[in-house]
Amino acid sequence: MSIKTAQGSGLALCPKCHKLNNIRQCSGKNVRLQCIRCHGLFYPRKPYSLQYTLAWNFAALIAFIPANIYPIMILYSMGIGEPNTILSGIGEFIDLGLYPIAVIIFTASIIVPLIKIIGLFLLVYRVHTGVRLRPDKHSKFYHALEFLGPWSMLDVFVVALLVAVVELGFITSVAAGPAINYFTLTVIFTMIAANSFDPRLLWDKKQGCENAKEENDY
């Protein structure tokens, strides 16, 4: 049984005025269309969605490596600096008995970015191959990744808060380390990668597989 989609019915939604346009006379997902109501130009699907998603996701993965190698925060005490990476900072919270904070930082700084990067690679692979494609499950997974993305900025917020609050001159002060720039880039790149991915491609691929199966049955 084939899946009924708007594109399969020759329709496309204008992103500006939300008017359903007839696209039966057009062919291809990268053909630029003009809305019959607002006359705005749009594409039935995001052009080169998978390519852009892969490019931004690879950039996020590359930036994620130095984000965990370089110190993200430098604590100065009596003029002596003590650099801390993300993992060493989490270790200090554990040593101080601040387990909830350590769990929050570990989840937001390590788990969430990795899940989002791996998840986007998985979605691109599923769309490209169509292997075991479950559009409903994958669409929910994509929206979950999109929702979780900005929460990775929690670590950046914590460092910024410490820099602003812990400022006692020569005695104690906190400065942001070079890793903060790479970590910020990681979060931004993953957000752009998620925004570049078009989840409707999941349904298009499934529809194509179902139609091919029906033709083979005949």
ZAMARGU-4260 file (C-alpha; in steps of 0.2 Angstrom, whole numbers, plus 5000, padded with zeros to 4 digits):
<rodrens>
0) 5000/5000/5000 | 5008/5016/4994 | 5009/5032/5005 | 4998/5047/5000 | 5008/5063/5000
5) 5005/5080/4994 | 5019/5079/4981 | 5012/5063/4975 | 4996/5071/4972 | 5004/5085/4963
10) 5003/5098/4977 | 5016/5109/4986 | 5013/5121/5000 | 5019/5139/4999 | 5030/5143/5014
15) 5025/5161/5014 | 5006/5161/5013 | 5003/5142/5015 | 4993/5141/4999 | 4993/5123/4991
20) 4999/5125/4973 | 4997/5113/4959 | 5014/5106/4953 | 5008/5093/4941 | 5015/5102/4926
25) 5033/5103/4935 | 5045/5090/4938 | 5060/5088/4950 | 5062/5093/4968 | 5074/5107/4964
30) 5062/5116/4952 | 5058/5134/4958 | 5040/5137/4959 | 5029/5153/4960 | 5014/5153/4972
35) 4998/5157/4963 | 4992/5168/4977 | 5007/5178/4984 | 5018/5175/4969 | 5032/5171/4980
40) 5046/5159/4974 | 5049/5142/4983 | 5055/5125/4981 | 5044/5109/4983 | 5058/5102/4994
45) 5074/5111/5001 | 5087/5110/4987 | 5102/5099/4990 | 5096/5096/5008 | 5106/5080/5011
50) 5122/5088/5004 | 5120/5104/5015 | 5116/5093/5030 | 5131/5082/5028 | 5143/5097/5025
55) 5137/5106/5041 | 5137/5090/5051 | 5155/5086/5046 | 5160/5104/5051 | 5151/5101/5068
60) 5160/5085/5071 | 5177/5093/5067 | 5174/5108/5079 | 5168/5096/5092 | 5186/5088/5094
65) 5196/5103/5099 | 5180/5109/5110 | 5185/5094/5121 | 5203/5094/5119 | 5207/5113/5123
70) 5202/5121/5140 | 5185/5128/5140 | 5188/5138/5157 | 5203/5145/5165 | 5202/5147/5184
75) 5214/5160/5191 | 5219/5159/5209 | 5232/5172/5216 | 5237/5175/5198 | 5240/5156/5194
80) 5229/5149/5180 | 5222/5132/5181 | 5214/5127/5164 | 5199/5115/5164 | 5192/5105/5149
85) 5174/5100/5148 | 5178/5083/5156 | 5190/5089/5169 | 5177/5102/5174 | 5164/5088/5176
90) 5177/5079/5186 | 5179/5093/5198 | 5160/5095/5200 | 5160/5076/5205 | 5174/5079/5217
95) 5164/5093/5225 | 5149/5082/5227 | 5139/5092/5215 | 5132/5077/5205 | 5117/5085/5198
100) 5127/5099/5190 | 5140/5087/5184 | 5126/5076/5176 | 5118/5092/5168 | 5134/5098/5160
105) 5139/5081/5154 | 5122/5078/5146 | 5122/5095/5138 | 5140/5096/5133 | 5144/5078/5128
110) 5129/5067/5126 | 5117/5080/5117 | 5130/5086/5103 | 5135/5068/5100 | 5117/5061/5098
115) 5113/5076/5087 | 5128/5073/5075 | 5126/5054/5075 | 5107/5056/5073 | 5108/5067/5058
120) 5121/5056/5049 | 5109/5042/5052 | 5094/5051/5045 | 5104/5056/5029 | 5109/5038/5027
125) 5091/5032/5029 | 5085/5044/5016 | 5099/5040/5004 | 5097/5021/5005 | 5079/5019/5011
130) 5085/5004/5022 | 5072/5000/5035 | 5064/5017/5033 | 5050/5021/5045 | 5045/5039/5041
135) 5034/5042/5056 | 5047/5036/5068 | 5061/5045/5059 | 5051/5061/5058 | 5048/5061/5077
140) 5067/5057/5080 | 5072/5072/5069 | 5060/5084/5078 | 5067/5078/5095 | 5085/5082/5088
145) 5079/5099/5082 | 5072/5102/5100 | 5087/5097/5109 | 5100/5106/5099 | 5100/5123/5107
150) 5101/5115/5125 | 5119/5112/5121 | 5123/5130/5123 | 5120/5127/5142 | 5139/5124/5144
155) 5143/5141/5136 | 5130/5149/5147 | 5138/5142/5163 | 5155/5148/5158 | 5149/5165/5153
160) 5140/5166/5170 | 5155/5161/5180 | 5166/5174/5170 | 5153/5188/5175 | 5151/5182/5193
165) 5167/5175/5199 | 5178/5191/5198 | 5188/5195/5214 | 5202/5204/5205 | 5219/5196/5209
170) 5213/5183/5221 | 5201/5173/5210 | 5194/5176/5193 | 5188/5165/5179 | 5191/5167/5160
175) 5184/5158/5145 | 5196/5146/5137 | 5199/5143/5118 | 5187/5128/5118 | 5172/5139/5121
180) 5174/5145/5103 | 5174/5128/5095 | 5160/5122/5106 | 5149/5137/5101 | 5153/5133/5083
185) 5148/5115/5086 | 5131/5120/5092 | 5129/5132/5078 | 5134/5120/5065 | 5122/5106/5072
190) 5108/5118/5072 | 5111/5124/5054 | 5113/5105/5049 | 5096/5101/5057 | 5088/5116/5048
195) 5095/5110/5032 | 5088/5093/5033 | 5071/5091/5025 | 5061/5078/5034 | 5048/5077/5020
200) 5062/5067/5011 | 5059/5053/5023 | 5041/5051/5016 | 5046/5054/4998 | 5059/5039/4999
205) 5046/5028/5008 | 5033/5032/4994 | 5046/5028/4981 | 5050/5011/4989 | 5032/5007/4991
210) 5028/5011/4973 | 5042/5001/4966 | 5036/4986/4977 | 5019/4987/4970 | 5026/4987/4952
215) 5036/4972/4956 | 5021/4963/4962 | 5012/4965/4946
</rodrens>
